[in-house]
Amino acid sequence: MSDGQKYLVTGGAGYVGSVVAAHLLAAGHRVTVLDDLSTGHRVSVPEGAEFIEGRIQDVARWLDSSYDGVLHFAASSQVGESVAHPEKYWSNNVGGSMALLAAMRDAGVRTLVFSSTAATYGEPATSPITEDTATAPTNPYGASKLAVDHMISSECTAHGLAAVSLRYFNVAGAHGSYGERHDPETHLIPLVLQVAQGKREAISVFGDDYPTPDGTCVRDYIHVADLAEAHLLALTAATGGEHLICNLGNGNGFSVREVIETVRKVTGHPVPEVTAPRRGGDPAVLVASAERAKDRLGWQPTRADLAGIVADAWEFVRQGE
C-alpha cells in the first residue's frame, strides 16, 4: 500500500469510523467520509477529510473508480433496538451493504474492510472465541452483520473482491478528540464514567452470581486506537478473491467490577453501584482469540491496560464538560 491512496469511509462520523479516518489521514491517505448523521456527529469528522452527508443506500452517487478501497462502518448497532425494530437492521445493515457491494462492483473498486462484530457468535459455550467458533447470533443486529459477512464471501468468490471482516469485541477508550458520543449510551465504560461525572446516580451491575472470579460478567476490551491500526493493516492484507475474517480483542477479559473499580481509581470519584438481576442472553465470559489477526495482519494491540483505556475515555468525556 503506497502513501496517498484514496479511501471512502462509510459511517466515518461515528465512534470507530472517525478514529479510523483520523488514522488514515495521519498515514498520508486521502479520505472521504460518507455518513447520514443519524447516529454520527459532524464534529467527529476529522479535519482534512472530505465529508458527504448521505445514505449508504445511495453510495453509488459518489463512489467511482478514483477510490482505492472502502472501509465500511455505516450500520445500525443497538442490540435492543434491533429486537424491537428488526426491519431497520435488515434495511440499513443488509440493504445498505448490498448497495455498497453493487456500487463497488460497478466502479471497479476491489478492496473492502468491513466493520463486523462478536455478536455474530451469539453466546458461545467456549472461550476464548476463535474465528472457527460457530456463528449463532441471538439478535437481529448480530444476524444482520453475519448476513453481510456471507454476502461479502460470495462477492469475493464470484467477483474477485479483496475483503477483510474485523469482528470487534468491546471497543473502548478514545483517541484525542474522537470518542464515544452514543445516545442512548449502552456501553459499560462510558456509563460508569457518567456516574463519576455525576450525570448518573449509580451503575447497575446485572448479576453478581456468574461463574467468574468476582461473580460479574467478564468482557474483552480493546482500545479504539488499536482497533484503528488493525484496519490500516487489513487494507494491506486484503487479497483478491479472499474473504479474511479476523477477531479483534486483547485476548484477556475484565469483569464488570474490575471496570468499576478502575474508573474509581482513574477518576478519583466515588461510583455507587446497584446489583440488579441478570439480563437474558448475557454470557458469563466473552473473550477473543486474536491470533489470526496477529498472524495474517501483523497486528499487535499495544494499549491493553484497562487503566489506560479508561483514562483516555475519561479525558475525552471531560473535554465536553
N, C-alpha and C positions, 0 to 999 in steps of 0.2 A: 504494500500500500504506500504509494508515494504521497508526499505532502501536497496539500492544496486540492484534494478531491472535494466533490460536491455531494452533500447528503441531504435528503429530506427526512426530517424528524417529525413523525406524526404524534400528536399529543405532547409536543415539546414545551407546552406551558404548564404541564403537570409536574409533580414532585420528581419522579425519576427522569422523565424526559428532559426537564430543564437542566438537571445536573449532567446528563449525557451530552446535551447540546453544548454546555459550557466546556466540557472536556474536549469535544470535537474542535471547537473554536481554538482552544488553547493549543491543540496539536497542529494548527495551521490549516484546518479544513474550512470550506465554505458550507454554511448551514442555512437551510430554510426550515422554519417551524410552521407546521400546519396544525391548528387547534381551533375548535369551535368555542372555547372558553366556557363550556357548560360546567366543567369542574376545574379547569385550569385557570391560570391568572396571567393577565397581560404583563404584570410586573415581573413574573418569573421567566419571561423570555429573555435569554442572555443578550446583552448589548453586543452588536456585531452580527446577530442572526437576522436574516430576512424573516418577516412574520406575515403569514397569511391566515386570516380568520375565516375558517371554512370547515365544512363537514368532511369526514373521511369518506363518506359515500360519494362525494363529488371530486375525489382526488384526481381523477382523470383530467380535470380542467387545468391542473397545474403541473402534473408530472410529465416530464419529457425526457428525451434522450441525453440531455445535458447532465443528468444526475448519475452518479456512480453507484448509488445504493440508497436503501431506505432503512431507517430504524423505526420500528412500529410500536408505539406506546398507546395510541388512541384507543381507549376502551372504557366501558363502564366496569367498576371494580368493587362494588359493595356487595358482600355476600348476602346480607339480609334483604337488601333491595332486590337482588336477583331472585330470591324466593318469592317475594311479593309481586314483582313485575318481570317475570322471565322474558316476556316478549321484547322488552327493551334490550336485554342482553343478547338475545339472538339477532336482533336488528343491528345494534351497534357493533357488537364484537364479531359476530359471524358475517353479517351482511356487509359491514364496513371493511372487514378483511378481504372478503370476496371481491369487493370493488377495487381494493388496493392491488390484489394479485392480478386482476384483469388489466388495470392501468399499467402495472409494471411490465406485463407481457407485451402490451401494445406499444409501450415506449422503448422496449428493449433494455430496461433496467433489470439487471440479473443478480443483484445481491441484496439479501434481506436479513436483518436481525430482528427477531420477534420477542417482545416482552411477554413471556409466559409466566406460569405461577405454580407453586407447590400445591395449589388447590386442585390441580389435575389428579393428584394421587389420592385425594379424599382422606380416609382415616386408615393409613397402612398399619399393619399389625407389627411390623418390624422396624427397627431404627439402627443405624442411620439409613436414610432413604436414598437409593441409587436410581439411576435412570431406567434400570430394569425392573424396578418395583412396579407392580400392576397399577395401572391408572383406573381409579374408581371414584370420580368426583361425586360429592354429596350435595351439590347445589348447582343451580344454573350458571352461576359465574364460572366455576371450575369446568363445568361441562362445555360452556361456550369456548373457553380457552383451549380445551382439548380438541374440540371440533376444528378450531383454526390450525392447530398442530397437524391434524390429519389432512386438512386442505393443503398445507404447505408441503407435506410429504408427497402428496400427489403431484403438486406443481413441480417439485424437484425431479421426480421420476419422469413425468411426461414432457416437461419443457426445459429441463436443464437449469432450473433456478438454483442458485447457491444460497443456502439458508441456514441460519443458526437460531434455535429457540433457546432462550435462557429462562429457566424455571426458578423464580426467586422464592426464597423463604421470607423471613421477616426483615424488610428493609427499614433502616433507621438511621438516625444521625442527620447531619446537614453538611452542606458544602458552601461555606461563606454565607452569602445572602440567599442561597437556594435551599429550601427545606420544606417541611410538610405544612400545607395550608388547607387540609381537608375540612369540609363542612357538610355533614357532621364528621367529627373525628372519631375513628373507631380503633386506632392503633394504640397499644399499651403505653409506650414511652411518652408520646405527646400528651396522652390523657393524664399520666402521673405528673408530668411537668405542669399541666394546668392546675393540679392540686397544689403543687409547690408555689405557683403564682398566685394562689388564692382565687382562681377563677372557677374552681370546683371544690366542693366541701370535702369529699373523700374519694378514694379509689375503691371500686368494687373488686374483690377477689372471688372469682366464680369457681368455688370448690377448693377445699383445702385438705381433701382426703384422697388425692390421687396417689398411685404407687410411685412416687418420686421422693427424693431426699427430704424435702420440706412439705410435701403434700400438695404443692401447687404445680400447675402445668409448666412444662419446660419447652422453650422455643429457641430456634436458631436465629440470632440477629446478625445481619450483615450491614456494614456501613455503606451508605449510598455512594460514596466516592469509590470504594472497592468495586461496587456493582457497576459503576460507570466505566471503570477501566476494563472490566470484562467485555463490555460492548465494543470498545475500540479494538480489543484483541479478536473478538468474534468477526469483525469485518475482514481482518487479515486471514482468519482461519476458514472462512466460508469457501466452499469448493463446489463447482458446478455439478449439478445432479445429485448432490448430497444434502440431506436434512440432518444436521447435527443438533442433538438435544443435550443440554448441559444444565445440571443443577447448580445454583449459586447459593452458598451458605458458608458459614465459618467452620462447620463440622463439629461444633460443640454447642451446647444449649445453656440457657439461663432460665431460671424459674421466675414466675411472676413475683415472688417475694424477693428474689435477688435483684430484680429490676427496681422494685420499690425502694429497697434499702440503698441501692446505688444512687438513685435520684436524691434520697435524703442526704447522702454524703456529698454528692457533687454540688447540690444547690444550697445546702445548709438550712433548708426549710423543713418543717415537720410535714409529713404526708400521712394523714389519717387514712386508715383502711377499714373496709367493711366486708366481712365474709358473707358471700351470697351463695345460693345453690349453684351447682354445676349447670353449665349450659349444654344442651343437647349437641352432640357432634363435636365436642372438644376432646381430641385425643390427649392422653397424658404427656406424650413426648413427640415432638416433630423436629428432627434434626437431619440436616442434609449431609450426604456424602458428595463432596465437590471434587473428587479425584479425577473425573473425566475432564472437568474444566481446567484443572491444573495440567493434565496430560495433553489435551488437544489444543487448548488456548494458550497455555503457558501462563495461566493466571494464578496469582497468589494473593489472598487477602492480607493486607498489612495493617488493618485498623480493627482487629478482632477484640480489642479490650473494651469491655462493656462501659467502664467509666469514661473512656474517651468518646464512645458513641453518644452517651448521654450528655457529656459536656458540650459536644458540638451542637446537639439538638437544643440544649439549654441556651447556648449563646445565640442561636438563631431566634428562638421564641422571645428572648429578651430584646432583640432588635425592634420588635413591634410594640414594646411597652411605652 
